[in-house]
Amino acid sequence: MSTAVAFQLLAGRGSSTASASGNGAYFDHIVFIAMENAAYASVFGSGTVSSCPSSTDPFLCSMLPLGSTVPSLNNYGATAADANDFSGCSAACYVGLLAGYTYGVKDGYGDLTAANLVADRFAPAGLTWQAYCESGCPRGNDHFPFTSFADTRASANVFASSSVSTSTFSAAANSTNPPNFLWYTPTDNHNMHDNSISTGDSYLKSFLVGSGSLTNPASGSLLASNLFTNTNFRTLLYLWWDECGGSNGSCNSNNAAPNLLYGTPVKKGYVSPDTTGIDEYASLRTIANNWGFSPIAQGDVAAANSGYMFNDVFGYSSPLPLSTSFTFSPGSPAVGTVVAFTATSVGGTLPYSYSWNFGDGSTGSGAVASHSYSSAGLYSVTTTVTDSTGKIATSSRSVTVSQPSALTASFAYAPSVPVSGQSISFTGSASGGTSPYSYSWSLAGTSKTGNPVSQSFTNGTYTISLTVTDTAGKTTTISQSLTVLPPSTSSGSVPTLIGWGGVKMDESVTGSGGTASAVFLGEYASNMELLLFKLEAQGYNTVRVDFDPYCTDTIDYNYMSVYNATNAQRAIQIAQHYGFWIIIDYHGYSDIFRDTSCWLNYWKPIVQNIGPSYTNIVWEPENEPEYYNCINSPSSCPASPVSSDSAAVTYLSSAYQQWIDQARLLGDTHWIVVQNLCSYSCNLCPGGDGSCSAAILHQSSQLHGLQLLLQLDSLEQCDCRQRGPGLLPDGSGGSREHWLACLEHGGWD
């Protein structure tokens, strides 16, 4: 516990003894950055450099040798002296810090009439203040009580609009006469409330030093501002976490919250041993004590009475011994590759100067240096740091330089399933050779340079080529085929199908490589999805998915896969994603004759389970019905119930009507494909001579109750062996009466 300087013990809106010049006992300016919800040990270890988890938060760990920290800070209220009234942080922690008491507030509180540090101590003392809340202050009063206090909420010194950013704040710090008190509340995406310690560390690095370092902060960053670089100012930076909580580490028994004090007024590399009464009120009392402010409210009074503050962090101590180290990237450079070396030093007395020996006779200077090697080999690299008193420290590491590997290139494009007129981004990557690389593209005949590039196309298939050239002049070229789909045809009310246009049901499973699936993220596109790319590119909007029967043919003797509920559902999802109609095709041949009951019962759960999942389903209850033999159902073939063509057509009509009635009783209203009698080879008659005229009679009068009946009769002779495969339903190569095209395995479908 530290000894306090004298102060006037006046509660409420009492006197303030600081002079208008702003000179305090230890500092004349203070900058708060309010962070959130992390365990002390997870951010700073035990407060020493060696214990700090530098792999998680390297920037914050690098600040420890240049600042002070208080590992015992418990922002929930450390002793009974302050009545332990911090239940309900975050809001209570912020209010207690600035008002000297929590007033029982909890998250979501409204306006608060209470004396506070800035309006009732700084302003009356002639000291200036400003408070900023990032990006419109989404957490409101909970993390920014300046909008709740009656005497600050309407102040011109409060900035909480959507335009507030770290740049806004740094500009205020860079003004000619910056405020004595500056406060910044980041959003929860930056302050470790909703993000990790690692990303919060990156945010603070960007905020404080930008692309520079603590010893050489980049222009525009906070530590490069007038407030921190002007030797006439004694500025204290207080990185303050409201509480130990959330998902960033486990709190210890003291609920220690992270904290770091940085700037010319504080000791370097100092870890405070204070363990008593160190909480929000101790933070407030440390600030108030600096300017001789009287206590504000009862928590502040308790801290003042007991001397709870941590002014032991102020003053000067002997610097740590000077030491240095460095990193380099890439870790395994090739000949001609530019290697970046970055040195980090602690201890000694700022500023530092650096020199480099790259091991090949070349030298460099500066904390960041770069070098490329002209030949392969093992090199010993040494950096030497010298502080302002002339003390020297060195660090050496070995760098292995290899001959460059063969130059290779690849590229990806997005979106992975583009449509006509859509802008497509092409991104190349290269390895091997000697970096850096240049990129030249041939986008279906249009030349472009750079990486990435973009281009739009009409629907069709194009060749895209990328040529990569390294600094040694070596080149490599890679090409890919790009399929661009037309605008979706799914808005049409009528399915349009190309010839066979189908896949086996098991072709809905994930592919083994190639194109990424747009339906199942993380998978490769299935054969079915790849087919839909091609169908849609040709203007079609329907796909056929078929499976072998499982009634009279319990062994998979046919060309199609067996029915699988999971694969069926995947097929539905693929069709639904691309807005396609989907024909569910039972490739049963003689099942409808040989075991009608089994055929109906087999269909029932299929209609029940997948029917409700998608509107644009077309049922095909039986593909190519035939009764003459069991060529395609050899494992179990009951006797046919009919012996003539005309009897077969009558039987078909009755069986289809049973199927339709069953579907409608299940509440199903999808379209249904009905096929007339056909032999396996689709020559109409079993004998293949086209003489059985009864087989071509229309029987639609016996079929009723449909939303829409697609009457698919095998009119005339449709001998695939004569016409050949690949005919389209648009009439090219055959008439529209010849429904669909020849099957891939021969025969009409």
N, C-alpha and C positions, 0 to 999 in steps of 0.2 A: 504494500500500500504506500502511496506516495504522499509527501507532505504538500498541502495546498498553500498557495500564496494567499494573502489576506483578501477577504471579500466582505461585502456588506450583506448581512443576513436579513434580507427583506423579501417577503413572499409576494406573489402575484405580480402586478405591474410596478415593480420596484425600480430603484435607480440603476443606472448603468454608468460605470466609471471609466470606460475606455475613452480615449481621446478621439477627436474627429479624424486625426491622422491615420487611425487604424492600427497603430502600433500596439501589439499585445506583448505579453511576457515572452512568448516563444515564437509566435507567428503572427503575421498581419493579414493573411488571406487563408481561407480554408475552402477546399473543393471536395464535395461529397459525390461519390458514385454509388448509388443504392443497388446492391445485388440481393439475391434471394436464395433461401432454402438449400443450404449445403452444410455438411459436417466439416468442422475445422480440419480434422486429420485427413479428409479426402482431398482437401485443397492445399494445405500447407504441412502435412505430416505433423511433427511436433514443433514446427516453427524454424527448424534449422535447414540449411541448404541440403545437407546429406539425407535428411528424412523426407524432404519434399518429393511428392510423386511427379517428377519432371516429365515422365512419359505421358502423363495425363494433361498437365497444365504447365508446359515448359516456360511460358512467358511469366506467369505469376511466380513460379519458383525462381526465375531469374531476378525478380524484384527483391527477394528476401535479403540478399547481401547489401542492398542499397537502401533498405528501409527497416522499420521496426514492426513487431507484431505482438499481440497479447493472446496467448493460447487459452487463457482461462475466461475469456469474455463470454458470458452467458446472458443472452439478450432476453431470456424469459423472466429475469429478475433474480438476482444472485443471493439476496439476503432478506430476512424478515423486515429490515429497515424500510424497504420500499413496498411492503405489504404484498409482494409477489403478485402484482395485479396485471401481469402480461398475458393472461389467458385470452386466446382469440387472435394471436398474431396471424396475419401480417399487420392488420390495421393498428393494433395496440402497440406494436413495436415502433412503428413510425411516429405515432402520436406521442408515445412516452419519450422518444428521443428528442422531439422538438418542443413538447409542451411541459415536460417534467412530471407528467402523470398521464395515465391512460384514459381516465374518465369512463372506464367500462366499455369502450368502443369495441366492436367486433366487425369483421368484414362485411361490407355493404352498408356501413353507417352513413348518415347524411351530414348536414351542417353541424359545426361544433363551435360554440362560443367559449374560447379559452385563450389565456395568454400564451404566447409562444416566443421562441428564440428570436426569430427574424423581425417580427413586427413590434415586439415589446421589449427587446433588448438591443438588437443591432440598430434599428432605425432611430430610437431615442438617443443613442450614443453617437449618432452622425455617421454610422457605418452603413455601407451599401450592401444590397443582397439581390440575387435573382435565382429563380427556381425554374427548371425545365423538365418537361415530361414528354418522352419520345412518342412520335407517331400518333398524336391525338389522345394519348393517355388512356389506353383501353381499360386499365384497372381502376381508374378514378381515384377517389379518396383513399382507398385501401393502401395504395403504394405512393400516394402523393397528397399528403394532408394539407398542402398549401391551398388546394381547392375546397377544403372544408372549413378552415379557420375563418371566423367572421371578419377578421381584420386583414386577411391576405387574399381571400378568394376573388375579389374584384380588382386586385392590385395589378398595375402595369408591369410589375416585376415577375409575374407568373406567366409562363409560356407553356401552353398545353395543346396547341393546335396540331393538325395533322402534318404540318410542315416541319415540326421540330425534329432535329436529327443530331447526331454527334457533330456534324459540321457546324450546325447552328450554335451549339454549345462551345465548340472550340473557337469560333469566331468571337463569342462574347469574352472568352478568356484571352483572346489576342488583342482586345481593345486597348487603347492607350491607358485608360484608367479602369481596369477590371474591378468588378465588385469584390468586397471583402468576403462575402459568403456566396458560393455558387453550389447549386444542387442539381443533380441529373438523375432521373428515374428512367432506366431502359424498359422496353417492353418485356413481357414474360418469355418471348422467343430469344431474348438476348441475355437476361439477367440470371440464368440458371434455374429459373422457376420451372420452365417447360422445356429446357434444353440441357444438354450434358455439361459437365465441368469443362470438358475439352472444347466444345463449341463456345462456351462462355469465355474461356481463356483466349480463344482466337478473336472473339469480339473485342475484348479489352485490349488486346495487342493492337488491333486495327484502330481502336479509339485513341489509345494513348500515344502510340509511336508510328502508326501507319505502316508503311513498308520499311521503315527505318529500325532503329534499336533504341534501347534506353540511353545509350551514350550518344546516339546521333539520330534523334527522332525526325521523321519525315515532315516536310513542310505541310501545314494544314492539320497536323495531329495536335492533340491536347498538350503534350509535353514540349512541343515546339512553339507553343504560344508565348506571348509576352509575359503572361502570368508566371510561367515557369522558367523562362530564360533571362528575364530582367533581374540583374543582381540586386536591384533596389527593393525587390519583393522577397519576403520570406513566406513562401506558400506551402501549406500542408495539404497533401492529397490524402483523403481518407477513403479507402476502398472498404465499404461497410456492407456486411450481410445482415439482413434483419433477424434471421433465426437459423437454427440447425433443424432441418426438417426436409420433407420431400424425398425424392429418390436418389439424391446425390450423396451417398454415403450413409453410414450408421452413426447416430449421435452417441457420444459417450455419456457417462453419468452426470456430467456437468452441463450437457447440451451446449457445448462450446460452438460458437459460430465463427466463421472465418473473418479475418480483418487484417488490413495492412495499412500502415502509415508511412508515407513516402514524401520526400522533399528535403530541402536544405535544413529545416529545423530539427529533423529527427536523427537519432543515432543510426548508424549503418550496421546492418547485420545483427540487430539487437532483438532478443527474445525476452519480453518482460516476465519477471517471476511473479508478478502480482497474482494472487489467487483469491482475494477477499473483496466482495462487493463490486466486482467488475461486471457491469451490465449496461443497459441503455442509459440509465441515469448517470453512470460513471462517464460514459461518452459525452453526455450533455455537460456534466460538471467540468470535464477536462477543457471543453471549449469555453464555457462561461468563465472558468477560472483564468484562462489566458487573458481575457479582457476585463476581469474584475466584475463580472455581472453578478447581481444578486440572484438567489434561487427563484425559480418561476412557480413551482407548485410542489406538493408534498413529497413526491419521489425525489425531486431535485434537492429539496430541503434535507431529506434523509441522507442523500449522498454527500451533501455539503457538511452536515453535522459530523459525519463519520470520516470525512476526508477521502471518499471513494472517487478516485480519478487515476489516470495513468500518465501523469506528466513525467514519469521516469523515462519515457521514450524520447524526451527532448534533450538537446544538448549534443555534445560531440564526444565520440569515443574513438579509441585507436582504430584505424582501419584494419580490415582483415588482411592477411598476407596476400600479396598480388599473385594471381594464378591465371592461366589461360588454357583454353582448349579450342579445337575447331572441328568442324564437320566438312565433308565434301560430297558433291553430287554431280554425276551419278557415281554409285559406289564401285562400279566395275567399268571404267571408261575404256573406250577404244581409241586407237590412234586417230588424231584429228578432232576428237570430241572435246567440246569446251567443258572444262571441269570448274564448278563453282566452289570456292572455299569460303567458309564463314567462321570467323573467330568470335569467341565469347570470353570475356574476362571478368573477374571479380576481385575485390580487395584493392589495396593500393589507394592512390589518390587520383581522381579524375582530373583532366581528361587523359585518355590513352592514345598512343600511336602504335601502329603495327607495321612490321616488315615481314616479307615472305621469302623463303628459299624453296623453289619447286623441285629441287633435286636433279635438274638437268642443266644447271648453269643459269637458269632464268630466275628473276626475282620479281617481287611485287610489293604493294603497300596497301594499307587500308584494312578495316575490319572485314570487308568483303572483297575478295579478289577472284580472278578467273585466269585459267591457263589451259592450253591444249598441248599435247605431246606429239612429236613428229615420229616417234618410233616406239615399238612395244618394249616393255621392261618393267622392273620394279624400282620405284623411285621413293626416296625418303624426303618428305615434305616437312618443313619446319616453319612455324610462325613465332615471332618474337614481339612481345608487348612491352612497352615502356610507359610508366605512369608519369605524372607531372613532377614527381620528386626525383626521377631518374632510376627508380627501381625497375628491374627487368625480370620477366618470366618467359619461358619458352615451352612449346609443345611440339612434338613430332609424331607423324603417322606415316605409314607406308601406303603407297598408291600403286596398284598393279594395273598397267596399261596393256591391253591386248590388241591384236590385229582385228580390224572390223570384220564381223560376220557378213555373210551374203546379204545383199539388200533385198528385202521383201516388202510387199505392200498388200493392203487389204482395204476394203471400204464397206460401209453400211449406209443404208438410206432409210429415211423416215418421212411419212408413215410407211410401214412395211407392206400395206395393201393400198396403194394409192389409186385414186380415181381421176378421171379426165378433168383437166383444168386445175387440179390441186398442186400447190407448190411442194416439191419434193426436195428434201435436204440430203445432200451426199457428203459424208464425212470420211476422209481417208486417214489411214494410219500407216506408219512405216517403222521398220526396225532393221538393224544391221547397217552396213555401209558406214558412212560418216555423216553424222548430223551437223547442222540442220538440213532439212529436206525442202524441196519445192514440189508442188503438186500441179499437174496439168490434166485436164479432164476432156474427154470426148463424150458429150451427152447426146448420143444419137446423131452425131454430126455437128453439134454445136460445141465449139471449143471454149473452155473457161480455165482460169488459173486461180489458185488459192485453195484454202481449206478452212471451213467447209464451203460448198457452193450449192446453189439451188436452181431448179428448173421445173417447169410444168409441161405436161404432154397431153395430147388427146389419147383416147383409149387405143391400145395396141401393145405390141411387144417390141422392145427396143434393146439395143446393146449399149451398155455404159462401160467406158474404159477409163482407167486411171493410170497415169504414168508418173512415177516418183523419181526425182533426180536428187542424189546426195551432193555434198560439197566437193566430192572428188570427181564428179561428172558421171558417175555410174547411174544407170537407169534400170527400172523394172516396170512392167506393165501388167495390169490385171483387168479382166473384163467380166461383167456379169450381165445376165439377161434380166430386163425389167418388164414386168407385165403391169399395164395401167388399165384399170377397169373403167367401163362407161359409168355414167351416173346410175344409181340403183334403179332396177326395174321392178322393185318389190311393190310399188304403188299400184301396179296393174292388177285388175280383178280376175284376170284369167291366166292360168299357168302356161308358160311357153317353154317347150322342152326340145332339146336337141336329141336326135336319134336315140342311141342307147342311153346316154346321159345319166349313167348310174354307177354305183359302187356296191361292193359287198358290205354288209353291216359292220364287219370287224375292221373296215377301212376308216372308221371314225376314231380309232384309237390314235394316240400320239405318234407322230413320225419319229424317225431315228436321227434326223438331222436336216439341215437345209434351212428353209424358210421358217421364221418364228410364227407361232399361232397367234392370231388376233383374237381368238375366242377363249383359249385356255392359256392364260399368261404363264410364262416360264416353260411352256412346252413347244415342241416343233409342230408345224402344221401337219395334220393327218392327210392321207391320200384324198379323203373326202373334201377337206378344205382346199387342197390344191386344185381339185377338179372344179370347185365353185369359182375359183379365180378365173379358170379358162371359160367356163360357161358364161359367167357374167361379162367377160371381155367380149363375147360374141353376142351379147344382148339377150341371153336366156335367163330365166328366173326359176327354174325347176330342176330338182335333182331326184333321181330314183335310188332308193336304198333297199336292197333285197336280201332275203335270207332263205335258207333251205327249210323245207317242212320238217316237222318232227312227229307226225302222226304215223303214216304208213312207212315213212322213211326215218327210222330212228338212228341211222348211221349217216354221216355226212357224205353221201355218194354223189351229190350234185355239185354244181359249179359255185354255189354261194356259201356263205358262212351260216352257222346255226344262229338262231335268235338269242340275243343277250340283252337283258333289260338295261344294263349300264351303257352298252354300246348304242342301243336305240336312243337313250336319253341324250347321249353325246351328239348323235346325229341330229336330233331335234335342235339342240343348242346351236350347232353349227349353222343349220338352215335358218334358224331364227336370227342369228347375228347378222347374216348377210341378206335377210329379207327374202329368202327363197321358199317357194313351195317345195314340199317333200312328199314323194310317193313312197309309202311303206308297202313293199312288194313281197307277197308270200309266194315263193317260187315252188308251187306245189304240184303242178301237172295233174296227176290222177287222184290226189287226195280228196277233192270235192266229190268224186264218185265213190272211191273205195271205202272211205270212212267219214261220212259227212258229219256225224256227231263229234268225232274227234276234232275235225277241222273247225267246227263252230266253237267248241270248248277251248281250243287252243287260242283262237282269236280273242275270246272274251276278255282275259286280263290285259292283253295288249291294248285294246281299245280303252279299257278302264284306266290303265296306268299312264299311258302317254298321250291319249286323246285330249285330255283337258290342258295339256301343257303348251299347246300351240294351235293357232287358228288355221294356218295354211298347211294342213295335212290332207293328203289324198290317200285313201285306203285302196289297195289293190288286193282284194281277198284271195284271188287265185290267178296265178300267172300261167297262161297257155294251158287251159284245161284240156285234158285228153283222157279218153277212157279205153282206148284200144288195147294197150298193153301196159306193162310195169317196167319199161326200160329204165325209167328214172326213179323207181321206187322198188328196188330189188329185195330189200331186206324183209319186208312184210307187205304182201300185196293181196288183200282180200279180193274175192271175185267181184267183177263189175256188176252193178245193179241194172245195167242196160246193155243191149246188144245191137242197137241200131243208131244211126246218126240222129234221126228225128227224135227218138226216145231220149237220146243224150241231151239234145237241146232243151227238151221239156224238163228233164231232170235238173239241168243247169239253172233254168229259170226258177224252179222251186227252191233249189239250194241257195241261190243268191238272195231270194226273197227272205229266206230264214235268216241269212246273215244280216240283211238290212234291218229286219224287224228286231233282231237281237241288239244291233247297234243303237237303234232309235230308242229302245227300252232303257238302254244305259244312258240316255240323254245325249248321245253323240249326233252331231249335225254336220260332220265333215263330208266332203265330196267322196264319191265312191267310183272306182273304175270297175266296169263289168266287161269281161271278155267272153266271146262266143266260142263254140267248139273249135278246137285246133289240135292237130296231131303234133307230136313233139317237133317234127321238122317244119311245122307250120305250112305244110302243103295243103292244108284244109282237111283232106280226107286221109284216113289211115293208109290208104293205098297210094296216096300222093298223086292221084290222077284228076282230082277236082270234080269228080262225078257225083259226089253226095250232095245234091242240091238242098236237102233238108237242113244241112248244117249252116246255110247262110240265111235262113229265114229270120226276120226280126222278131224277137219275143218280148219287146219292151212293154207290151200291153199288160204283161203279167208282173212287171216290176213297177212298184209305186211307192210313194212315201219318201222320196229322196229330195234333198236340197237341190242336187243337180246330179243327173246320171250321165256319165260318159259312156256311150254305147260303143264299144270297141269290137266291131265284127271283123272276122277274117274274110273280107270280101275278095272275090276272085281268087286266082292263084297268087300266092305271095311266096315265091320260091327264092329264098335268099341265095341259093347257089347260083341262080341265074342273074340276080340283080347285083349281088356283091354287097359288102358291108359299107356302112357309113352314110346311108341316105338320110336326108334331113326331113323333118315334118313340114318345112316350108315349101315343099314341092320340088326341090332340086334333086333330080335323079329319080323321082317317083311322085305319084299323086298323093294328095292329102288323104285319100281313102285308105292308103296303106299306112295305118297308124304307127308312128314311130319308125325306127329304122331297124336294120338287121342286127341281131345280137352279135357280140364279139365272138361268141363260140359257134355261130351259125344258126340260122333260124330267125324268124321275125319275132319281135317282142310287142 
